[in-house]
Amino acid sequence: MADYNLSTLGVRAGTARSEFNEHSEALFLTSSFVFENAAQAASRFTGAEGGLVYSRFTNPTVSMFQDRLAALEGAGACVATASGMSAILATSMALLKAGDHVVCSNAVFGATVQLYATILSRFGVETTFVSPTKLEEWQRAVRPATRLFFLETPSNPLGEISDIAAIAAEAKKAGALLAVDNALCTPALQRPLEFGADLVIHSATKYLDGQGRVLGGAVLGRKGPAMDAVFGFLRTAGPSLSPFNAWVILKGMETLELRMLAQSERALALARWLEGHPRVARVHYPGLPSNPQHALAMRQQRAGGAIVSFEVKGGREDAWRVIDSTRMISITGNLGDVKTTITHPATTTHGRITPEARAAAGITEGLLRVAVGLEALADLKADLQAGLGNSA
């Protein structure tokens, strides 16, 4: 379906009908599949013959999800995983070994920092954290053992924009692969492979589902050794996406483009309002013309995305007061929902990393992250104003 537009791909790509010729994607709740004979079973287990084997790594509903997301990202291959973090783990375990080195943006999700800094380090994989926006830091961090560059753009929670093409060029010089976490934009707003990325990571839990219902993840890239290795890890280690979750996310992807554009529109309007608020010290949103990375963001993205972060004057006490004064906005660390959410990153999503790491990533005690949903803009403003008006 390469000739179709993105909105059509979100609705149609990957659909595979059974003998019943159903219109909606079928949900195949089965752990295993029956073979015609012993010879066929042997051939399928060895890979000599294509076909379904076991739902840990071959399931029709999961395959439809993989094919649809691959079409949206312009990728040749997709491996679905149980969550976004399991997608990052699968990528790392498949492509890295003891003695290898990773260059990673310091502006990634807190659990990603934990994975590289405290878990993979125990297995002999070293990581250097660098600024997402300073290319010279990526260049200086490269070692002979560097095998992977990892970044998240826009970053969570500050919305910093990395120059994918420039960092991809540095990765190529180093003989390393570049993996880009595209969970905040999704292919509706950004396609990293078009800018030179080798791999794209997704937390399908976020905007791909879009309604906060299930967990899911994915790794995408061109067909070849890297994606083969990721699939091999999934087959053996089993961080698999369940067929039910794949089916739910497939339904969410049908409205992906509509939601991302509508939520981005609301986020931009909210960011403009916050930028002029006397109790707000700073607004972080790449869609604002005042943002220093606005031009780069607009080259890489169709819109600014749905995440607006802002710093409240007064630090943690006043930031918490804003959160506690809301009546409608959901207080939760999740994002990507049609329901707007709010959180205090320094004590939630990034609370487990060191104070030094938070400082390097620009996560202050006064910072709040709002993941804008589809409620009326006037209601969102009123809910935030209740706390901002009470701040010191």
Backbone torsions as a table, in degrees:
resi	resn	phi	psi	omega
1	MET	NA	31.1	-173.6
2	ALA	-62.9	-23.2	-176.6
3	ASP	-84.2	-5.3	-176.2
4	TYR	-89.6	156.4	178.2
5	ASN	-76.6	164.4	-173.8
6	LEU	-60.7	-40.9	-179.4
7	SER	-63.0	-35.4	177.3
8	THR	-70.8	-40.5	178.6
9	LEU	-61.3	-38.4	180.0
10	GLY	-63.0	-26.2	-178.9
11	VAL	-94.8	-36.2	-168.1
12	ARG	-110.8	-30.5	-170.5
13	ALA	-62.7	142.5	173.5
14	GLY	84.6	-9.3	-176.9
15	THR	-64.0	130.0	177.2
16	ALA	-130.6	117.1	-176.2
17	ARG	-92.0	145.5	176.5
18	SER	-82.5	-172.5	179.4
19	GLU	-66.6	-13.3	178.1
20	PHE	-85.7	-8.3	174.8
21	ASN	58.2	42.2	-179.9
22	GLU	-66.1	150.8	-179.6
23	HIS	-83.2	-44.5	176.0
24	SER	-82.0	152.5	179.1
25	GLU	-60.2	136.0	-178.5
26	ALA	-80.9	148.5	177.0
27	LEU	-104.4	113.0	-177.5
28	PHE	-100.0	94.8	179.2
29	LEU	-92.5	85.8	178.6
30	THR	-149.0	143.6	178.4
31	SER	-85.5	-29.4	-175.7
32	SER	-140.1	175.1	-177.7
33	PHE	-132.1	146.4	-174.2
34	VAL	-90.8	139.0	179.6
35	PHE	-101.9	154.7	-179.6
36	GLU	-71.0	-32.0	-179.3
37	ASN	-162.8	176.6	-177.0
38	ALA	-65.1	-36.0	-178.6
39	ALA	-65.3	-40.6	178.7
40	GLN	-66.0	-40.5	178.0
41	ALA	-58.7	-46.0	180.0
42	ALA	-62.4	-42.2	-178.4
43	SER	-65.6	-38.7	-179.1
44	ARG	-73.0	-35.3	178.6
45	PHE	-67.1	-33.9	179.4
46	THR	-83.7	-15.7	-177.9
47	GLY	90.6	1.9	179.1
48	ALA	-65.9	-30.1	177.4
49	GLU	-122.5	132.3	177.1
50	GLY	-71.7	158.9	178.9
51	GLY	143.0	175.3	-176.5
52	LEU	-81.9	139.9	-177.0
53	VAL	-124.3	-60.7	-172.9
54	TYR	-154.8	139.0	-171.0
55	SER	-70.3	-5.3	173.1
56	ARG	-64.4	-29.5	-177.5
57	PHE	-140.5	-4.8	174.3
58	THR	-142.8	112.6	177.1
59	ASN	-148.1	135.2	-175.1
60	PRO	-59.8	-40.3	-179.3
61	THR	-67.5	-42.0	177.7
62	VAL	-64.4	-38.8	178.7
63	SER	-62.0	-38.4	177.9
64	MET	-63.5	-41.4	175.7
65	PHE	-60.5	-46.9	-179.0
66	GLN	-61.0	-44.1	-177.6
67	ASP	-67.9	-37.2	179.8
68	ARG	-68.3	-44.9	-179.4
69	LEU	-66.3	-38.4	177.3
70	ALA	-60.9	-40.7	178.4
71	ALA	-64.2	-40.6	-180.0
72	LEU	-66.4	-38.6	-178.2
73	GLU	-85.4	-9.6	-174.6
74	GLY	70.1	34.4	-177.1
75	ALA	-103.4	154.6	178.2
76	GLY	-86.3	-21.3	-176.3
77	ALA	-148.4	150.9	178.4
78	CYS	-144.5	135.1	174.0
79	VAL	-119.0	118.1	-180.0
80	ALA	-82.7	145.3	-179.2
81	THR	-133.9	172.6	-173.6
82	ALA	-71.0	-23.9	-177.9
83	SER	-162.2	172.8	176.8
84	GLY	-65.1	-41.0	179.7
85	MET	-67.4	-33.8	176.9
86	SER	-70.1	-25.9	174.3
87	ALA	-67.0	-41.7	177.7
88	ILE	-67.8	-42.2	178.0
89	LEU	-62.1	-45.3	-179.6
90	ALA	-60.7	-41.8	177.9
91	THR	-61.0	-46.2	-177.2
92	SER	-67.9	-45.2	-179.0
93	MET	-68.3	-31.3	-179.5
94	ALA	-75.3	-31.6	-169.7
95	LEU	-110.4	-10.5	-175.4
96	LEU	-119.1	156.2	176.1
97	LYS	-141.5	170.4	178.8
98	ALA	-55.1	133.1	-178.8
99	GLY	97.5	-13.3	179.2
100	ASP	-79.1	162.6	-175.2
101	HIS	-129.5	140.2	178.9
102	VAL	-118.9	138.3	168.9
103	VAL	-106.6	120.1	-173.1
104	CYS	-128.0	139.6	173.2
105	SER	-59.2	141.9	176.2
106	ASN	-83.6	1.0	-179.7
107	ALA	-112.1	55.1	176.1
108	VAL	-114.7	170.8	179.2
109	PHE	-54.3	143.2	-175.5
110	GLY	-55.5	-38.9	179.8
111	ALA	-67.7	-29.3	176.3
112	THR	-67.0	-41.7	175.1
113	VAL	-59.6	-45.7	179.4
114	GLN	-60.0	-42.3	-179.0
115	LEU	-59.2	-48.6	-176.9
116	TYR	-77.9	-37.2	-173.3
117	ALA	-81.9	-33.2	-172.4
118	THR	-119.3	-23.4	-178.5
119	ILE	-98.9	-58.6	-178.4
120	LEU	-66.0	-25.9	177.8
121	SER	-63.2	-28.1	178.4
122	ARG	-69.2	-17.4	-179.3
123	PHE	-106.3	16.4	173.2
124	GLY	86.9	13.2	175.8
125	VAL	-99.2	118.9	-179.1
126	GLU	-96.1	147.1	-179.2
127	THR	-131.4	134.9	172.1
128	THR	-110.0	124.8	179.8
129	PHE	-95.8	132.9	-175.6
130	VAL	-133.1	167.3	177.6
131	SER	-65.3	138.7	178.2
132	PRO	-70.7	-15.7	-172.5
133	THR	-114.0	-7.7	-177.2
134	LYS	-106.3	100.5	-174.9
135	LEU	-60.4	-33.3	-177.9
136	GLU	-63.6	-29.1	177.6
137	GLU	-69.4	-37.3	175.2
138	TRP	-63.6	-42.1	-179.3
139	GLN	-63.8	-44.9	-178.2
140	ARG	-69.2	-26.4	-175.6
141	ALA	-78.0	-15.6	-174.8
142	VAL	-65.6	137.0	175.1
143	ARG	-125.4	167.7	175.0
144	PRO	-58.0	-28.0	-177.4
145	ALA	-92.4	6.7	-178.6
146	THR	-69.3	125.3	-177.3
147	ARG	-120.3	-19.8	-174.3
148	LEU	-145.1	134.2	166.4
149	PHE	-104.5	135.5	179.9
150	PHE	-133.5	130.6	177.4
151	LEU	-146.3	165.4	178.4
152	GLU	-130.6	119.0	179.8
153	THR	-141.5	126.4	-6.1
154	PRO	-61.8	153.0	-178.0
155	SER	-80.2	159.2	177.2
156	ASN	-111.2	117.3	15.7
157	PRO	-109.1	-1.5	-169.0
158	LEU	-86.7	-6.8	179.0
159	GLY	67.0	29.0	177.0
160	GLU	-71.3	144.1	-175.0
161	ILE	-109.0	123.9	174.5
162	SER	-93.5	143.3	177.3
163	ASP	-79.9	96.3	-173.0
164	ILE	-60.3	-46.1	-177.0
165	ALA	-61.8	-42.9	-178.8
166	ALA	-67.4	-42.0	-179.9
167	ILE	-71.1	-34.3	175.9
168	ALA	-61.6	-38.9	178.6
169	ALA	-64.6	-39.3	178.2
170	GLU	-67.9	-38.2	177.3
171	ALA	-62.5	-41.7	179.9
172	LYS	-63.3	-41.8	176.8
173	LYS	-59.8	-36.4	-177.1
174	ALA	-82.6	-5.3	-176.5
175	GLY	71.8	26.5	-178.1
176	ALA	-112.2	163.4	174.8
177	LEU	-95.5	147.3	175.4
178	LEU	-107.5	122.1	174.2
179	ALA	-109.7	131.3	-178.4
180	VAL	-119.1	123.2	173.5
181	ASP	-78.2	114.0	-175.5
182	ASN	-109.2	23.3	-174.4
183	ALA	-64.1	-33.6	-174.6
184	LEU	-80.2	-26.5	179.0
185	CYS	-99.2	-38.2	-170.8
186	THR	62.7	166.7	178.7
187	PRO	-66.2	-10.2	175.4
188	ALA	-65.0	-27.7	-178.5
189	LEU	-116.5	-20.6	-172.8
190	GLN	-158.4	138.1	177.6
191	ARG	-126.3	93.9	-173.4
192	PRO	-59.3	-29.4	-179.7
193	LEU	-61.9	-29.5	179.9
194	GLU	-70.1	-17.2	179.8
195	PHE	-104.2	7.8	174.5
196	GLY	108.4	-1.3	176.8
197	ALA	-64.0	148.8	177.6
198	ASP	-91.4	-34.2	-177.6
199	LEU	-135.5	147.9	175.3
200	VAL	-122.8	133.4	-179.4
201	ILE	-110.1	140.7	176.7
202	HIS	-131.5	138.4	159.3
203	SER	-96.7	98.7	-179.4
204	ALA	-67.9	-13.2	174.5
205	THR	-57.0	-29.5	-172.3
206	LYS	-85.3	-114.9	-169.7
207	TYR	-74.4	-23.6	179.6
208	LEU	-62.6	-44.4	171.2
209	ASP	-73.3	-56.6	172.1
210	GLY	87.6	-6.1	-178.3
211	GLN	-133.3	19.3	172.6
212	GLY	62.4	36.3	-172.4
213	ARG	-100.9	-40.7	-172.1
214	VAL	-139.2	166.0	174.2
215	LEU	-97.1	148.1	176.5
216	GLY	-172.9	161.9	177.9
217	GLY	-155.0	174.0	179.7
218	ALA	-163.0	151.3	171.2
219	VAL	-121.5	132.1	-179.0
220	LEU	-130.3	154.0	176.8
221	GLY	-179.7	-172.3	176.5
222	ARG	-75.4	152.6	175.4
223	LYS	-61.7	136.9	-179.6
224	GLY	154.7	-168.6	-173.1
225	PRO	-58.9	-39.7	-177.0
226	ALA	-63.7	-49.7	-179.8
227	MET	-69.4	-32.6	175.1
228	ASP	-61.5	-39.4	-179.9
229	ALA	-67.6	-39.0	177.9
230	VAL	-64.4	-42.9	177.7
231	PHE	-63.6	-39.6	178.3
232	GLY	-62.0	-39.2	177.4
233	PHE	-65.8	-43.9	179.5
234	LEU	-60.7	-44.8	-178.4
235	ARG	-59.8	-39.3	-176.5
236	THR	-84.2	-46.7	-172.3
237	ALA	-88.6	-28.2	170.3
238	GLY	79.9	30.3	173.1
239	PRO	-79.4	64.9	-165.1
240	SER	-88.5	149.2	172.1
241	LEU	-80.5	131.6	179.3
242	SER	-73.2	148.8	177.5
243	PRO	-57.6	-38.6	-180.0
244	PHE	-62.8	-46.1	179.4
245	ASN	-63.3	-38.7	177.7
246	ALA	-60.9	-41.1	180.0
247	TRP	-65.2	-43.1	178.9
248	VAL	-61.9	-44.6	-178.5
249	ILE	-67.4	-35.8	174.8
250	LEU	-55.9	-42.5	178.5
251	LYS	-64.6	-39.9	178.9
252	GLY	-64.3	-36.9	-177.0
253	MET	-67.2	-18.4	178.5
254	GLU	-64.1	-27.4	-179.7
255	THR	-111.7	15.4	-173.2
256	LEU	-57.0	-52.7	-176.1
257	GLU	-62.9	-43.8	179.0
258	LEU	-58.8	-46.4	-178.3
259	ARG	-65.8	-46.1	-176.0
260	MET	-63.1	-39.8	179.5
261	LEU	-71.3	-40.5	-179.9
262	ALA	-69.0	-41.6	179.4
263	GLN	-69.6	-34.5	176.1
264	SER	-65.1	-38.7	178.6
265	GLU	-62.4	-44.2	178.3
266	ARG	-66.9	-39.0	-179.7
267	ALA	-62.6	-41.9	178.7
268	LEU	-62.7	-43.6	179.2
269	ALA	-64.4	-40.5	178.8
270	LEU	-66.9	-39.6	178.9
271	ALA	-62.6	-40.4	178.1
272	ARG	-63.0	-41.4	179.0
273	TRP	-64.7	-45.3	179.8
274	LEU	-64.7	-34.4	-178.8
275	GLU	-61.8	-28.9	179.9
276	GLY	-97.6	5.8	-176.7
277	HIS	-82.7	133.7	-176.5
278	PRO	-67.9	-20.1	-178.8
279	ARG	-93.9	3.2	-179.5
280	VAL	-107.3	123.7	-178.2
281	ALA	-80.2	-35.7	-176.5
282	ARG	-161.5	143.2	176.5
283	VAL	-114.5	133.6	178.0
284	HIS	-111.0	104.3	178.0
285	TYR	-156.3	117.9	-174.1
286	PRO	-67.7	-15.9	178.7
287	GLY	-78.7	-11.1	177.8
288	LEU	-76.3	132.2	176.6
289	PRO	-58.6	-25.5	179.8
290	SER	-76.9	-14.2	179.6
291	ASN	-68.1	131.9	-177.0
292	PRO	-63.0	-18.2	-179.9
293	GLN	-107.4	16.5	-176.0
294	HIS	-58.3	-45.4	-176.6
295	ALA	-63.3	-43.0	177.9
296	LEU	-64.1	-43.1	179.4
297	ALA	-58.9	-42.8	-178.3
298	MET	-72.8	-20.4	173.2
299	ARG	-74.9	-33.7	-174.9
300	GLN	-95.6	-24.7	-170.8
301	GLN	-123.6	152.8	175.3
302	ARG	-78.2	-26.7	-179.0
303	ALA	-154.8	174.5	-174.2
304	GLY	-78.4	-9.8	-177.7
305	GLY	90.5	-179.7	-171.5
306	ALA	-107.8	6.2	-178.3
307	ILE	-101.1	122.2	175.5
308	VAL	-119.9	121.2	174.6
309	SER	-113.9	144.3	-179.9
310	PHE	-148.3	151.1	-178.6
311	GLU	-102.7	124.3	-180.0
312	VAL	-88.0	136.3	174.4
313	LYS	-65.6	130.8	179.2
314	GLY	113.7	-6.3	174.5
315	GLY	77.7	-153.6	-172.3
316	ARG	-60.7	-42.5	-175.7
317	GLU	-58.2	-46.5	-179.5
318	ASP	-74.2	-32.6	177.2
319	ALA	-63.3	-45.0	178.0
320	TRP	-64.6	-33.5	179.7
321	ARG	-64.2	-38.7	177.4
322	VAL	-61.9	-46.5	179.7
323	ILE	-60.0	-48.4	-174.6
324	ASP	-70.8	-15.8	180.0
325	SER	-88.1	-10.3	-179.1
326	THR	-70.6	146.6	176.6
327	ARG	-112.7	-28.8	-176.3
328	MET	-107.4	-47.0	-176.3
329	ILE	-60.7	135.2	-176.8
330	SER	-79.8	131.1	176.6
331	ILE	-88.5	97.8	-177.9
332	THR	-157.4	154.2	-179.8
333	GLY	-81.2	-9.4	-178.8
334	ASN	-76.0	162.7	175.5
335	LEU	-145.4	171.5	178.6
336	GLY	93.6	3.8	-177.0
337	ASP	-89.9	157.1	171.8
338	VAL	-73.8	-13.1	172.8
339	LYS	-92.1	125.4	-178.8
340	THR	-64.1	137.8	179.5
341	THR	-125.3	157.4	179.0
342	ILE	-138.0	143.2	177.2
343	THR	-152.0	163.0	177.1
344	HIS	-106.3	96.2	-171.1
345	PRO	-55.1	-37.1	-175.1
346	ALA	-62.3	-24.8	-178.6
347	THR	-116.6	3.6	179.3
348	THR	-127.0	-90.4	-173.0
349	THR	-61.6	-29.2	-179.5
350	HIS	-119.4	20.7	-176.6
351	GLY	-73.2	-21.3	-177.2
352	ARG	-88.8	-11.5	178.0
353	ILE	-85.6	165.4	-174.2
354	THR	-70.2	155.1	175.6
355	PRO	-56.1	-35.0	179.1
356	GLU	-64.9	-41.5	179.4
357	ALA	-66.8	-39.2	176.8
358	ARG	-63.4	-41.9	179.9
359	ALA	-63.3	-41.3	179.7
360	ALA	-64.3	-31.4	-179.5
361	ALA	-87.5	-2.1	178.0
362	GLY	78.6	20.7	-178.2
363	ILE	-92.0	101.2	-176.2
364	THR	-91.8	169.8	179.2
365	GLU	-71.5	-19.9	179.2
366	GLY	-92.9	2.9	-174.1
367	LEU	-81.7	133.3	172.4
368	LEU	-121.7	144.0	176.1
369	ARG	-115.6	124.6	176.2
370	VAL	-113.0	121.3	173.8
371	ALA	-96.6	104.4	-169.5
372	VAL	-75.2	131.7	179.5
373	GLY	-101.5	-139.0	-175.1
374	LEU	-117.5	16.7	175.6
375	GLU	-71.2	167.1	177.5
376	ALA	-63.1	136.4	-178.4
377	LEU	-58.0	-39.9	-179.4
378	ALA	-60.7	-36.9	179.4
379	ASP	-71.3	-36.4	176.9
380	LEU	-64.5	-45.1	178.6
381	LYS	-60.4	-45.1	-178.0
382	ALA	-63.5	-38.2	-179.2
383	ASP	-66.7	-40.7	178.4
384	LEU	-74.4	-35.2	-179.1
385	GLN	-62.3	-31.0	-180.0
386	ALA	-57.0	-40.2	179.0
387	GLY	-85.4	-37.7	-179.6
388	LEU	-66.4	-32.3	178.7
389	GLY	-70.5	-23.0	-179.7
390	ASN	-94.8	-5.8	-178.4
391	SER	-70.0	154.0	-173.4
392	ALA	-66.3	NA	NA
